[in-house]
Amino acid sequence: FIFDSFRHGASAYRLHPTRPICKPSLLREWLPLSQNQDKFIRWACGQTNLPLVDAGMKELLTTGYTSNRVRQNIASVLTKDLKLDWRLGAEFYQLCLADHCVAANFGNWIYFSGVGGDPKNRHFRTVSQAWRYDPDGIYVRKWSEKLRDCEDTEEVLRPWDFQKDWFAPIVPPETQLTWKDREGLEKTGRISN
């Protein structure tokens, strides 16, 4: 990312900073912040009601750090689900990260949002990701006070189906499951084993 930062200079901060090297240009449509400010604020404050994303934002706001896996899930919700400009996320992280490096931060956001030289659609399904990488819900429980005492991991993954006072997620919850996990949920009523 440092090399790309030097190579592209100030253009790295544009909405569409570079042309893809080997794939046709896939221009992404971003929704205007002026009409979606409430969604951005909920995302930034860790109030999306998606447990993994909210836990990650609370960790970021509290410590100045998050793991790369959690960062990718957070970025996915902002750019793929909410369809907000990736630069909002990069600038927010710039303010919050204790170990901020401009090239690494902006490079990662360019990469993940699919506007750089490798324009893949990296859409993470945050509930499925939580099940794969935090199968016991330890991380989410650590950062989510409302889920800390839940005994059933399924409740930690999908609290909107278990807790009456849990508000609906910022995006339809079914969009946060892989097809395999959605199929399992329909058959058994559970994602976890």
N, C-alpha and C positions, 0 to 999 in steps of 0.2 A: 504493500500500500504506500510505503514511503516513495518508492520509485514512481508509481503512478501519480502521486502528489506533485513530485518535481516535474514529471513529464507533462501533466495537464495544467499545472499552475492554477490560476484563478478560475478556469473553466470547470474545475472539479466541484465548484459550489453551485453550478447551474442546476436547474431542474432535471435536465437530461445532459449530464456532463460529458459523455463520450459516446462515440459511435461503437456499436458492437463490432468486434474483430471478425468473427466468422459466422454470424447469424444475421438474418434480416432485422432491421431496426424495429423494435416493438415499443412504440411510444405508449407510455402509461398515462392514464387519465387520473388526475388528482383532483379531489374535491376541494373547493375553496374553504380556507380556514374561517372566513367571515361567516359562513353558513353552518359551520361544524365546530365552532369553538367549544361548545359544551362537551362534545365527544373528546376533543383534545385534552381538555381539562380533566375529564374523568380518567383518561389514559394516563396522563402525567401524575395524577394524584393516587394512582393505584386503586381506582374505583370502577374498574370495568366489570367486576363481578365474575371474572374468569380467574379462578384461584391461583394458577401458576403465574399469570401476568401480574396480578395484584401483589403477590408475594415478592416477585422480582422487583417491582417498582418500590415497594416498601423497603426492601433490602438496599436498593440503590439510593433512595432518599436518606436512609439511616446511616449507611456505611460508606457510600461512594463507590461501591463495587457491585457487580453481578457476574455470574459465570457466563461464558460465551453462549452456552445452550439457552440459558434464560434470556440473554440479550436477543438472540435470534427469535425466540417466541414473542418477546415484547415488540420487536421490529415488525414481525409478521402481522400482528394485530393492527399496528398503526398503518402500515403501508398496503397490506393485502386485504384486510377486513374493513378498516375504516376508510381506506383509500385516501389518506392524507399525505401530503408532501413529505417525503423522506427527510428533507432538511430540517423539519420541525423536530423530529426525533434526534437527529445528529446534533442540533443546537442544544436541545434539552440535555442530552447526555454530556455535552461539552460542559455545561454548567454543573452537573452532578458528579461526574466521575472524579474520583480522587487521583487516579492514574491517567488522566486524559492526555492523549496524543492526537493531535489534529489529523495526521495522516491515517492512523489506525482507525480512529473513530469514524471519520467521514468515509474512508475506504470501505469499512465494514457496512455502513449504511448504504453506500452506492451499490456494493455487491449484493446485499440482501434485498434491496428494493428492486433490483433487476434493471437499473438504468445505466450500468457501466458496460465494460467490454464483455461481460458474461451475463446476458440478460435472461437467465432462467427464472421461472416462476416459483420461487421458494416460499410456498405458503405452508406454514406450520399449523398443524391442528393441535392447539394448546392442551386440550383435555387428553388426547392420545399421547402427546409428548410427555405430559405429567405422568401418565401411567407407565410409559417406557423408561423414563429417566428418574422418576421419584415414586417407584411402585408402592412404597409404604406411606407416602405422603409426609415424610419427615421434613423436607424443605418447606412445603406449603404450610404445614402446621407450625413450624418455627416462626414464620413471618405473618401468619394470619391468626389474629386473636380469636376470631369467630369460629375458626376450624380447629383450634389447638386441642380441644378436648374430644373431638370426634373419634370414636373407636373404629368405625367402618371406613375403610379407605375409599369406598365408593362414594360416601358422603363428602369426602375431601375433594374428590374428582368432580362431582356434580352436585354441589350443595343446593342448587335451585330445585332439584327433584326431592329433597329431603327436608329442607328447612323452610317453613312458611314465611319467615321474615327475611329470606334471602331474595334480593331483587333479581329480576331477569338480567342476564349478561348483556353487555353493550351490543353484542352481535348474536344472531341466532345460535344457540348452543350446538345444534347439529352440525354447524359448519366447523366446529372444533374437534370433530371426530374423523378418523380415517374411515374409509368405507368398511374395512374389516371390523373395526371397533363398533361402528354403527350397527353392522349386521349382528355382532355378538350381543350388543345391548338389546336389540329387537328380539333375539332368540331367548336370551337368559335373564334379561333385566339388569345385567351387570357388564361392566367393562373389565373389571379386575376378576381374577380367578377366585 
